[in-house]
Amino acid sequence: MAFHQSPNFTISSSSLSAGAIDPRSKFVTEAKTTSLHLERTKERINKMFDKVDLSVSSYDTAWVAMVPSPDSPQAPCFPQCINWLLDNQLHDGSWGLPQRPSLLVKDALSCTLASVLALKRWGIGEEEMNKGIQFIESNFASINDEKQHTPVGFDIIFPGMIECAKDLNLNLPLRTTDIDSMLHRRQSELRRRNLEGRKEYLAYVSEGLWKLQDWEMVMKYQRKNGSLFNSPSATAAALSHIQNAGCLHYLCSVLDKFGDAVPTVCPFDLSARLFMVESLESLGIDRHFENEIRRVLDETYRCWLQEEEEILLDPATCAMAFRLLRVNGYDVSSDPLTKFAEEDQSFNSLGGYSKDTSAVLELYKASQITIDPDEFLLEKQNLWTRRFLEQELSSGSFYSDRHGKQVSKQVEYALKFPYHSQLERLAHRRNIEHYSVDDMRILKTSYRSLTIANEYFQHLAVDDFNICQSIYREELKQLERWVAENRLDRLKFARLTTVYAEFIGAATLLSPELSDARISWAKGIVLTTVIDDFFDVGGSLEELVNLVQLVEKWNVEEGINCCSEEVEIIFSAIHRSICDTGDKAFMSQGRDVTTHVAESWLNLLKSQLKEAEWLRNKSLPTVDEYIENACVTYALGPIVFPTMYLVGPKLPEELVTHPEFHKLYKLASICGRLLNDIQSLKRECKEETLNAVSLQTIHSKGVIAEEEAIENLRSVINSSRRELLRSVLQEKGSIIPRPIKDLFLKTSKSSHLFYMEDDGFTSDSMMNFVNDLIQEQLCVNKL
């Protein structure tokens, strides 16, 4: 093979000693440096699985600091939090995240006022209080700035803290009109509909209601760990008003873990590790951490089965857990998502009441992993979440800072490319390009977590993508040489689809070590396209029959009994392809697979011949007859079957005759064929060739219109796609290894992408995809 590189991207000592590469060369030096850099980066990421990083919150710490001691109400229960506030005031007099973005002034005001209240509550830190009050006075105008990020519950909590300041005789130099305006907004918020979601929301922002709160109602939301919504600030507010051992135990346990301050959400470990897995998968570097990811998913699955609150009560975490578990082969029910199945139901909850776009996006992604016809609630969820996201996108309601733009692009991409048309490697590039190493998030206050986003993910993803891309480019050169060596470029009638073939191979089989499989896949696409053109326009009936007869006895000497040069060229290419696959597959499979590979070519040619005879005889097959034959002419057999012997798993001989294998092949073929027929309808009608749409209208004698026929086929595509996904994800009772099943799923995805707008070959966007994946290097300065 012309170019191959191991998954660890190292240069072997044997290749150096053989003299293939000069060990003093610049290439070797750079390769060693890159390899060392990658290994160090992977080690750093590995350590992140062991300990979740989460920033502490001055806002929540301030509320914990205000809790009085159960033994002496005139003393703080947690004096260490007071000391932390004194030690962690920022240089401008505020409290909050260091180096905060410019659009987080409201958050800083909230953190600062809470900290000042805590100091005032215990009569300590007069200098720090004065600096904090000056910051509030100088930046108070930002309260009415709609461009500023607004923390969850801000319009209730901040005015509540103003009232608390009055009770503590804390003089804030604010205009009465500004205070009255805030209180008016607060009253409007409190008068909103009395839904369960509103009650839950008001319990979550309890610290902002203070004397107005119904604490008996609030405690109905207490969780098993003693907290209110895993929120230290809400829990501290409750403990300040009622003696509750669960609340006290929760706050003590959080401080035991974090020291003298608390985060804005705890526990967070499970959610953070799920976000980490999602980040690694979305950036295309998850294969470097397979064992670590499996441990996270195993733990998540255990929590799912035990109905742990941390995973099921938060919409975003619940949706992400469901999606990651299901696509990774875990048997999970969609029942926990039923409470989000309809828009009214979802927004009648804490997460829905605050209309978190990121949570809705996660629900939308989860709703696409439908594998059972009875999961109609997921389909409802898909409808309303898509509608909501489209409205958010069209209204331009996203913040204009980097984080807002990032969420906007995530939504735009998810809507344009649903799961069934998303090729992983293209998604990886897009995710890398829009990746933020500072993925700041905001609840009642802002927080960061290196576990969710960091520069190490970014560096590894960029280097990994570019290394793989260099391999793809070398494979494309090898493919072009193969075309010339096999004289396929001498066939004037043929479309030579080398760049598209390598693109689909790379998008389907992205790992560097799968070079043989990618090249086999790409050769299959090129050769089947040539054969399709030969049967459509390039060959006479005599030549078509001759080619079929030659492949029937495929191991005859090349060039014997070929009736034309075109037949000889095509047959020779098929013959060499079968032999080449046989040689490579024998090394990995330990047996001869050429008979099965040859059969796949023969089945294709016979089906192509049958279609050619229908056209020449002006015969009209039934729709069922046409689809049965056309699924074979879609040509997945000669593409997928040889490749599957080269992707890794050792396959028993009986696998290819098993009903499960045939089902996967047929479902993927139906999706591809019908998508092709819908997009090529106008051209094929003009050329008077057979098409599933036109056959429906003809056989119905005008009863079925073209639009109805297309909708009928789309319904078949949708049901076949869902059944294919179910077959791929189902592990119980399956004899097909997951990497083989994934070939059929990814084939279906590439078909959906290829025929999204037209026939693929003439699409400008498809060529852009090709350039992104193979030609255009990914640069850090684009991030």
N, C-alpha and C positions, 0 to 999 in steps of 0.2 A: 504494500500500500504506500502511496506517495507521502502521506503525512498522517501521523498519529501521535497523540499525546495522552498520557495517563490522567485519570481523574485528579491526581494530586499535583499535576503540572510540574513534574520533576524531570530532569534529564538523567537517564540511567547511566551508570558507570560503564556498562557493557558497550553502549553506543559510543562512549568517549574512547574506550580502549580499542575499539574496532577501527578507529580513525575516521568514523563517519562525520564527526564534528570536531573541529580543532578546539581542545579544552581551553585554549588561550583566547578564543575568539570573543568578540564583543557580544555575539548572540548568546553564548554560553554564560558569560558573566551576567548579562541582563536577566537571563532565565533563572539563574541561581538566586539573584537578588530578589526577583519577583516571587519565586517560590518561598524564600525565607520570609518575606514580608507577608505573604498569604498565610503561612503557617502561624506566624505570631498573631495575626489578626483573628484567625480561627480560635486560637487559644484564649484570647481575650473574650470573644463571644461565648465560648464554652463556659467560662467562669460566670457569665451572667445568668446562666440557667440555675446556678446554685444559690445566688442571693439577689433578690429583686431590689432594684434601686427605685426610691421614691422620695421626692422632695418633701420637706416638712412645710407646714402651713402656719404662718404667723397669725392668720385670721382664726383658725381653729384653736391654736395654742392659746390665744388671748381668751377665748371663751372657756377653755379648760382652766385657765388661770383664775377666772372669776368665780369658780366653784368654791363655796365656803366649806370649811372643815366641818364634818358632822359632829365633832366634839366641841368645837369653838367657832361659832358663826362669824366671829370678828377676825378670824385668821383664814388664810387660803388653804384649801385642801392640797393644792399642788404648788408649793412655793417655788419648786424648780422651774416651773413654767414662767413665773414672774422674772426670775433671773435670766432666763433665756431671752425674754422680750427686751430686757435692759441691754443685753449683750448683742442683740441682732437688729438694732435700728440701722437703717441705711443712711448714707451720708447726706441725703436730701431731706432727712427727717421722717421719711416714710417707713413703713414696714411692707413686706411682700417679697416676691421673687427678685433676687438680684438680677441686674441687667435685663429688666423686663422690657418687652416691646412697647412702643409708644402708644399703642391702642389699649393698654391695660391700666389706664389712669383710674377708671372706676374701681377696678380691683384693688389698686393701691390705696384709694380712699377708704374702701371698706376695711382692708387689713389695718390701716393706720388708725381709723376711728375705733375699731375693736381693741387694738393694743392700748390706745390712750385710755379707753374705758377701764381696761383691766388694771392699769397703773393707778388710775384715779380711785378705783374701787378699794384698793389697799393703801392708798396714800403714799405712794412711793414713786421716785423717778420724775421729779418736777421738771428738771431740765429736758428730759426725753419727751415728756408730755408737751411742753411748750413748742419744741421743734416739730412734733407731730401735728399740733394744732396749726402751726404756721403752714405746714405742707397742705393741710386740708383747706385752709383759707385761700392759698395761692392756686389751688387746682380745682376748686369747687365748681367752676363753670363747666367742667367736663361732664358733670352730672347730666346735662341736657344735650350732650354731643352724641347723636345717633350713630356716628361712625365708631365710637368706642365700643369695645367688647363689654357686654353687660353680664356680670356673673348671675348665675341662677338665683332667683329670689331677691335680687338687688332692690327692686322697688318696694319690697316689704321690709327687708332686713335693715337697709340703711336708714330709712325714716324711723324704724324702731329703735335703732341705736341713738338717733338724735334725741328721742324721747327719754331714753335711758340716761343720756348725758344730762338732761334737765333734772332728772331725779337725783343725780349725783352732784348737782350744783356745779357742773362743769360748763364753763362759759365758752361757747363756740362762736367766734366772730362771723356769723352768717346772717344774711339778710332775712328778715321775717317773710318776705314774699317768696324767697326761694324755698324756705322750710315749708310754708303753706302749700306751695306747688307740689312738693314731694309728698306731703301728707295726703293731698287730694288724690295723687296717683295711687297711693297705698290704699286708700278707701275704695277706689274704683276696682283695684285688684281684689280686695276682700269681698266685694259685692258680686263677683262673678258666680256663675251657676254652681249650685251646691251638688256637684257630682262627686263620686267617690275619689276620682283623680284629684279634685280640688282639695278634699280633706287630707289626702295623703301628702299632697304638695305643701299644705299649710303645716302639717306635722313636720315635714322635712325642714321648713324654714322657721321652726319654733322660736329660735333665738330672736327673731325679728318681731315676734308678737308679744313676748314677755308677759305682761299682766293680762293681756287679752286672750291668751291661749287657754284652750280647754285641755288641761293636762291629762285628764282621765281618757279623753279621746285619743290623745297623742300616744299614750302607752299601749294602745291596741296595736301599734305598729312596731313594738319592741321585738327585736330579733332574738334568736337563740343565744347569740353571743352577748346579749345585754344591751346592744346599741340600738339607736334609732337610725335606720337606713345606712349603717356603717359610717355614720357621720359623727366625728368627735364633737363638733360644735353643737349640733342638735342634741346629742346625748348629754353634753355638759349643761346646756340650758335646762333640760329636764331635771337633771340632778340638782341644779341650783334651786329648783322649786319644790321638788318632792324627794324624799329619801327613798332611793331605790338601789338595792344591793347589786342588781344586774348592771345598771348604768355605772356604778362605782367600779365594779369588777372589770367592766369593759375598758374604761379609761385607764385604770391601773395597768392592764395588760398591754395597752397600746404604748404607754410610757415605758413600760419594761422593755419593749421592743425597740423604741426609737430614742429613748434617753429623756432629754428635758423638753422636748417639743413633740407635737403630733402632726400627722399628715391630714389632708382634707378628706381622705377616704381610707378606711381600714376595716377588714382585711382587703388587700389588693393583689396578693401574690398570684392567685389563680388567674385573675383577669389579665394581669401584666404578662404572665407567661403565655397565655393564649394570644395576646397581642404580639408577643415576640415571635411565636410560631407563625402567625399571620404575616408579620413583616418579612421573615426569612423566606416563606413560601412566595410571597408576592414579588420579592426581589430576585427570585431564582437561585437562591443559595442554600435552600433547605437540605439538599442532598449531602452537604458537608456536615450536617448535624442530625442524621437520621436517628441515632440512638437517643440523643437528648430529646428530640421532638417526640419520639415514641413514648418516652417516660412522661412527658407533659400530657400527652393525649390519653395515656392510660389513667393518670390521676384525674384528668377531667372527666373521663368516662365513669370512673368510680363515683365522683361527686354527682354526675348526672343521674346515675342509677339511684343514689341515696337522696336525690332531690335537695342538694345543698342550697341554702339560700343565696350564697355568694354568686352562684352560677345561674339560678333560675329567676331571681327577682329583678335583675337588671336586664333590660331589653337587648342592649348591644352585646353584653357578655353571653346571654342566652342564645341569641341568634348566631353569634360567631362560633360558640361551642358546638351548636347543632351542625352548622355547615362544615366545620373542620373535622368533626367526628365522622359525619356521614361520608364525606368524600374520601376519608382515609380508611373506610371499610368497617367502622364501628356500627353496630346495630342499634340505632337510636330512633325513638319515636318522635314524631313532630308534635305530640300532644302538649308539651310545655309551651309551644308557640301559639296555641289556640287563643290565648288571651290577647294576642296581637293580630288576630286574623282580620279584623275589620277596623276601619279608621276610628270609629267612635269608641270601640273597645280599647284600642291602643292609647288614644289620647285621654281616656278615662283612667289613667294611671300616672304615677309620678313621672316616669320617663316621657310619656306621651304628653302630659300636661305642660312640660317645659319645651316640647317640640324640638327635641334634639335631632338635627339633621343627620348626624353621624350614626345615631341609633337607628333611624329610619333606613339609612343606606344599608346597614347590616341586616335589618329585617328583609329588605328587598333582595339582597344576595342570598340569604337563607331560603327565601321563598322559591328560588329557582331550582333547588335541589329536591324536586318532587319526583318520587319513584313509584308512587302508588296512586292508582286512579281515585282511591277513596280520600286522598289528601286534598280534598277540595278547599279546605280552609287555607292551605298554603297558597292555592291559586287566588283566593280572595285577598290574601295578604299581598300577593304579588301585584294585584290590580291597584289597590289603594296606595301602596308604597311607591309604585311607579308614578302614579298620578301626583302624589305629594311632591316627589323629587322633581318631576317635570315643572310643576308650578314654582317650586323654589328656584329652579334654574332660570325659568323665563322671567320671574319677577326681579332677578338680580339681588336677592336678599342676603347674599353671602357678604361677609366682611371683606374689605378691600386689602387687608394685609396679607402676608404670605400664607398664613394658616387658612384664611378664608378662601383664597384663590386655590389652595391645595384641595380643600374639601369640594370646591366647585368643580375642579377638574376630575376629581374622583367620581362625582355624581355624573358628570357629562360622559365619562368613559363607560361607567357601569350601565348607563341607559343605552348608549350606542352599541356596546358589545356585551350582550347577555352571556351568561355562563356557557350556553350551547354553541356560541360562535367565538369564544375567547381562546386564542392560541397562546399557550403559556409564555413562550419566549417573547412574543410581541408585547404582552402585558407586562413582562418583566422590564423591558426597556422603558416603557411608558412610566412604570412605577419608579424606576431608578431616576429618570429625568425629573420627576416631580417630587422626589423624596426630600423630606426635611429632616435634618439631623436634630433639630430643636422642635420636636413635636409637642409644643405646649398645649395643654388641655385645660378646660375651665369648667368647674362646677360652681359651688358658692365662692370659690376662689380658684386661682390658676395653680397648676402643678405641672411638674415634669417628671419623666421617668426614663432613665437611660435604657432600661429594659425594653421599652417600647420603641425608642428611636435614638440613634447615636451615629457617630461618624464611622464606627467600625463596620456597621452594616453597609453603609454607603461605599466605603473603600473596597470591601470584599466584593460587593455586587458589581461595581464598575470594572475591577480587574478581571473578575470571573467572566463577565459578559464579553469583554474585549478579547480575552484569551480564546473563548469559544468561537467568537466571530472570526478570528484569524484561522481557526481550524475549518470553519465553514467555507471561507474563501479558498483555501487550498483544495478542499473537496470539490468546489465548483470548477476549479482549473482541471482537476482530475476527471471530472465528468465531461468537460468539453473535449479533453484528449480522447476519452472513450468514444464520444460521438464521432470524432474524426477517424479514429482507428477502425471503427465499425462501418465507416462510410455512410452513416445516416445523413450526413450533410449533403450527400449527392442525390437524395430523394427530393425532387423539386416540389412534390405535392405536400410534403410533410411540414407541420409546425414543430420546430425544435424548441422545446420548453425547458431547457437546461436550468436557467436561473430560477424559474418557478418551481421546478422539481427539487432543487437543492433547498429553496426556501421552505417548502412544505416539509421536507425531510428534517431540516434544522428546527423548524417550529414544532415538529412532532416528537423528535428524538433529540433532545437538546444536550444530553450529557456528552462530554468530550470522548469518553471511552466507547461510545456507540458509533464510531465513524464508519465501520463496515456496514452496520445496519442502515445508517443514513444514505450511504452511497448505493446500497441495494435498493432502497426505497426510491431514491431519485432516478436510478436507471429504469426501474419499473414504470415510473410516471412517464419518462421520455419515450420509452419503447411502446407502451400502451397507447400513447397519443399518436405516435407514428402509425401504429396498426389501425387505429380508429380512422385516421385520414386515408389510409390505404383502402380500407373497406368502403369508406364514404365516397371518395373521389379518385383515388390513385390507381386502383387495380381493376382489371377485367374479371369477369366471373371465373374464367379459366385460371387466372393467377390466384384468386381467392381460394378456390378449391385446391389448387396445387399446394398452397401454403398450409392449409389444414392437413392435407395428406402427409406432408413432410413432418409436421409436428407430431402427428399420430405415431410416427416411428422416428422420434426426435434424435435418437443417437446414431443416425446414419451419417456417413461422411459428408461434411459440409460441401455444398456446391453440386451434389449429385441430384439429378432429376428436377432441377429448378427450371421452370419454363421461361424465366426472364431474369434480368439483372436485379430488378427491384425485389422479386421474391427471394433471390439468393442473398441479397443484403439483409433483408428482414429476418429470414430464417437463420442466417449465420449469427445475427445479433441475439436472437432468442436462444439458439443452441449454446453460445458462449456464456450467456447469462445463466442458463440452467447449470452448466458445468461449474461456473465460478461460484455460484451459490452452494452447489454440492460440496465443493472443496472446502470452502470456509465453514459451512455448517457441520461438516464431518468432524472438524477440530473441536467444536463446542458441544455437538450433540452425540458424537461417537457412533453415528450410524449414517447410512445413505438416505438422503431426503430428496434426491433428484426426481424420483417417480412422482411424488406429490407436487413438486414444483412444476414439472412438465405437464401434469394433469391440469393445473391451474391455467397454464397458457393454452392448452388444447380446449378447455371449456370456454375460454374467452373467444377463441377463434371460431369455434362452432356456433356460438351465439351470435357473433358478428356476421357469420355467413348466413344464418337463418334470417337475420334482419335484412341483409342485402337481398336475399331471395324474395322476401315479402315485398320489398320495394320494386324489384325487377318484375315480379309477377303481379304487381298492383294488388296484393292481398291485404286485407284489413284484419289483423288479429284482434281478438277481444282485448279489453283493457287488462284483464288478468293475465292473458297469454303474453301480452306485450311487457307488462311489469316483471313477470317471472323471468323472461329472457333479458330484459333491459337491465335488471339488477346484476346480471353476469357481465353485460357489456359495459357497465360502469367501471369494471376492471379492477376492483379491489383485490381479487384473487392473486394475480401476478405481482401486485405491489406489496400487499400485506403478508401473504403466505411465505415468500422467501425471506422477508425481513424478520419474521417472528423467530426464525431459527438462529438469529444473530443478536438478539437483544439480551440474552443471558440465561434464562431458565432452561433446564434440560426438559425436553418435551417428549412424552411417550408417543409411540407411533399411532395409537388408537385415538389420540386427542382430536385429530383432524376429521374423524368420522363421528365424533360425539355430537348429539343434538345441541348441546350448549354452545359448542363452537360454531355450528351451522347457524344457530339463532343469532349470535353476535354478528356474523358475516352478513346475514340477510338484512338485519335491522339497519346496519350502517350503510349497506348498499341501497336500501329503499330510500333512506334519507337523502343520500347523494344523488341518486338517479332522479327522484322527483323534484328536488331543488334545481337540478340541471334542466329538466324539462320545462319548469315554470319560467326560468330566466331565458331559455333559448327558444321560447314558443314562436315569437315573430319570425326569427331567422329560419327556423325549421319549417314553418308553414310556407314561407317563401320558397324554400328549397324542396318542398313536398316530401319531407322525411317524416318518419313516425314520431309521435309525441303523445304522452299520456293525457295531456289536456285536450288536444284536438280529437283523439280517439273517443274520449268521453262524449264530446259534443256530437260527433258523427254517429256513434252507436245509439245515442238517445234520440236521434232524428229531430234535433232542434229543441228538445224538452229541456236539456241542460245547457245553459248559456256558458260562455267562456269564463266569466267571473265566478260562477257557481262551481264549475269544474276545477278552477284553481283553488277555491276554498276547500273543496273536497280533498284535494291533494295535500293542502296545508294541514288539514285535520289528520290525515294519515301520517304525515311527517311528524307532527307534534306527538302523536301517540307512539310512533316508532322510536322517536328520540327519548321519550320518557321510559319506555320499556328497555331501550338500550342502556340508559343510565342505571336503571334498576339492576339489570343483568351484570353490569360492570361492578357495581358497588356491593352486590350481594356475595358474601363469602361463604355462608352456610350452604353446604351441599354442592359447592362449585368445584370443578376439577381443573378449571383454566387458571393459570397463574395470573396475578393482577397485571404484570407488565404486558402480557399478551392481550388481555381485555382492554387495557388502556390504548393499545394500538387502534382498536376499532372505535373507541370513544373519541380519540384525537382525530381520527379520519373523519368522523362525523362533524367534529368541530371545524376542521379545515374546509369541509364541504359547505357548511353554513357561512363561513367567512368568505369563501371564494365566490359563492353565488348570492352574496348579500345584495349587490347592486345590479350586476349583469353576469356575463359568463366568466368573469375573472380575468381572462387573458387580455381583455381590452380595457380593463379598469385602471385609471390613473392611481387610485388609492391603493390598489394591489401592488403596483410598482413601488409606491412609497413604502409599503410594508417590506418589500424585498430589500430595498435600500437600507431600511432601518435595521434589518436583521443580519444582512450579509455585508453590505458595502460601507455604510457610514459608521465610523468608529464613535463610540460613546465617550464623550469628553467630560471631565469633572467640571470644567468651567461652564457647562450647560446646565448644571444642577442648581 
